[in-house]
Amino acid sequence: MIENGGICVDEYLELLDNNRYSAVFDNGDIISIECKFEGGRLSSHRYFYLPCPFSAETVSSKPKHATLADWLRGSAELEPRESFRSRGSFRFDCNREPPQDGDPHPISHLTFSTGGCRIPVRGPLQITSFLNFVFDNFFRDYRPVWLSVAPYLKLKEDEVTITLNEASLHHFNWEPA
């Protein structure tokens, strides 16, 4: 979804234009939630958070009748490129398929900064754990609203996929929410 090294203006706008997200926050930040199930078991997931690379002033000045992508596209053409700020992103993945590039990586991991930075995670992350992470760290003012719907997304699964070797490295080891 996002290549190593961040994104450019056109790539961010393409995500908006093609609806390649699960939600867009008022400030333009994007989350994407993809899950695959086999029966009642979570077989893979990709939870992605991308902060909006445009200034808060640019996003908040969008007229109600304009789409965010069109507004930002016009702003990006009119404003200097300094209005674009790639602030990084992060992604929690669970992928049971062997990597096609031969580069070994943990089944469950956190990727940030570059595709090669994969931090082992105890096991597949519940959707609620991912969203708790987002609301705890980026949208604290909206946390009460989130907590009112969180119980409806809870999975009963608590699988551990981390290997002994991965557990000997720095890793995330939190319990499900």
C-alpha positions in Angstrom: 0.0 0.0 0.0 2.8 2.4 0.9 6.3 2.0 -0.4 9.4 2.4 1.7 10.5 6.0 2.4 7.1 7.5 3.0 4.6 8.9 0.4 4.4 11.8 -1.9 1.4 14.1 -2.5 0.1 12.2 -5.4 0.2 8.8 -3.6 -1.7 10.2 -0.6 -4.3 11.7 -2.9 -4.6 8.4 -4.8 -5.5 6.6 -1.6 -8.3 9.1 -1.1 -9.4 9.1 -4.7 -9.6 5.3 -4.8 -11.2 4.9 -1.4 -8.2 2.7 -0.3 -9.0 3.2 3.4 -11.4 2.2 6.1 -11.8 5.6 7.7 -10.5 9.2 7.3 -10.4 11.3 10.4 -11.4 15.0 10.4 -7.7 15.9 10.3 -7.1 13.8 7.2 -5.4 10.9 8.9 -6.2 7.5 7.3 -6.7 4.1 8.8 -7.1 0.9 6.8 -8.3 -2.4 8.3 -8.0 -5.6 6.3 -8.8 -9.0 7.8 -9.1 -12.5 6.3 -10.8 -15.3 8.2 -10.8 -19.0 7.6 -14.0 -20.2 9.4 -13.9 -18.5 12.8 -10.1 -18.1 12.8 -8.3 -14.9 11.8 -5.9 -16.0 9.1 -4.3 -12.7 8.3 -4.6 -9.0 9.0 -3.1 -5.6 8.0 -4.0 -2.6 10.1 -2.5 0.6 8.8 -2.3 4.2 10.1 -1.1 7.1 8.0 -1.1 10.6 9.4 -2.3 13.3 7.0 0.8 14.9 5.4 -0.9 18.3 4.9 -1.0 21.0 7.5 -4.0 21.1 9.9 -4.8 24.6 8.6 -5.1 23.3 5.0 -7.3 20.4 6.0 -9.6 22.4 8.3 -10.2 25.1 5.7 -11.8 22.6 3.3 -15.3 23.8 2.3 -18.1 21.4 3.0 -19.0 20.9 -0.7 -15.4 19.8 -1.7 -14.0 16.3 -1.3 -10.9 16.1 0.8 -8.8 14.8 -2.2 -10.0 17.6 -4.5 -9.4 20.2 -1.9 -5.9 19.0 -1.0 -5.1 18.6 -4.7 -5.9 22.2 -5.3 -4.0 23.3 -2.2 -1.0 21.3 -3.1 -0.9 23.0 -6.5 -1.3 26.5 -5.0 0.8 26.1 -1.8 4.5 25.5 -1.6 5.5 21.9 -1.2 6.5 22.8 2.3 2.8 22.3 3.2 3.4 18.6 2.7 4.8 16.8 5.7 5.3 13.0 5.5 5.2 12.1 9.2 5.6 8.4 8.8 3.1 5.6 9.2 2.8 2.3 11.0 1.2 -1.0 10.1 0.4 -4.1 12.2 0.5 -7.3 10.1 -0.2 -10.9 10.6 0.8 -12.9 7.5 1.1 -16.7 7.7 2.3 -17.0 4.1 6.1 -17.4 3.6 7.6 -14.2 2.3 8.0 -14.2 -1.5 11.2 -12.1 -1.5 13.0 -14.7 0.8 13.4 -12.0 3.5 12.2 -13.8 6.7 9.9 -11.8 8.9 7.7 -12.6 12.0 4.2 -13.9 11.3 2.8 -11.1 13.5 4.8 -7.8 13.4 4.7 -4.0 13.5 6.2 -2.2 10.5 7.2 1.4 10.6 9.4 3.8 8.8 10.6 1.3 6.2 9.3 -2.1 5.0 12.5 -3.7 6.4 11.7 -2.6 10.0 9.5 -5.4 11.3 9.2 -5.6 15.1 7.8 -9.0 16.3 4.4 -8.9 18.0 3.2 -11.5 20.4 0.5 -12.7 18.1 -2.2 -11.5 15.7 -3.6 -8.1 16.9 -7.3 -7.8 17.6 -9.0 -4.9 15.7 -9.8 -3.4 19.1 -6.2 -3.5 20.2 -5.1 -1.6 17.0 -7.9 1.0 17.4 -7.0 1.4 21.1 -3.5 2.1 20.0 -4.6 4.7 17.6 -7.1 6.4 20.0 -4.7 6.2 22.9 -1.9 7.9 21.0 -3.4 10.1 18.4 -7.0 10.8 19.2 -7.4 11.0 22.9 -10.3 13.4 22.7 -12.3 10.8 20.8 -11.4 7.9 23.0 -14.7 7.9 25.0 -16.7 7.6 21.7 -14.4 4.8 20.6 -14.8 2.9 23.9 -18.6 3.0 23.5 -18.3 0.8 20.3 -15.1 -1.2 21.1 -16.9 -4.1 22.8 -18.7 -5.0 19.6 -15.5 -5.6 17.7 -13.8 -7.9 20.2 -12.5 -11.3 19.0 -12.2 -14.2 21.4 -8.9 -15.2 19.9 -5.5 -14.9 21.7 -3.1 -16.8 19.5 0.7 -16.6 20.1 2.8 -16.6 16.9 6.1 -15.2 18.1 9.0 -17.6 18.0 11.6 -18.0 20.8 14.2 -16.4 18.6 11.9 -13.4 17.9 10.9 -13.2 21.6 14.6 -12.8 22.5 14.6 -9.5 20.4 12.8 -6.3 21.2 9.1 -7.1 20.6 5.5 -6.1 21.5 3.9 -8.5 24.0 0.7 -6.9 25.1 -2.4 -8.9 26.0 -5.6 -8.4 23.8 -7.8 -5.5 24.7 
